[in-house]
């Protein structure tokens, strides 16, 4: 089944799609927004911000996941402790929901959690 063609958030028109050596690209020529495949159309700043968010979340996972993968605490408890340390709601405390600025705080928060668990 084919993925839907993205709609431009600026003008509301469907994007045009082209096939490149790296895959399918979607573009709204009048607005200058583009994406890979059927992902949301963004301008250059939007692509850069998205990339920064992805990198921050990947780094956050690198620090956070060992807490529960090593068996120091259960995964759900690890997320509860992380939410408390970050000062955010538990429901908002998942890497996929975090903005870059919160994800960048995860390594320091995990160090504090780890120190607290090992001390107690």
Secondary structure by P-SEA (a helix, b strand, c coil): ccccccccccccbbbbbbbccccbbbbbcccccccccccccccaaaaaaaaaaaaaaaaaaaacccccccccccaaaaaaaaaaaacccccccccccccaaaaaaaaaaaaaaaaaaaac
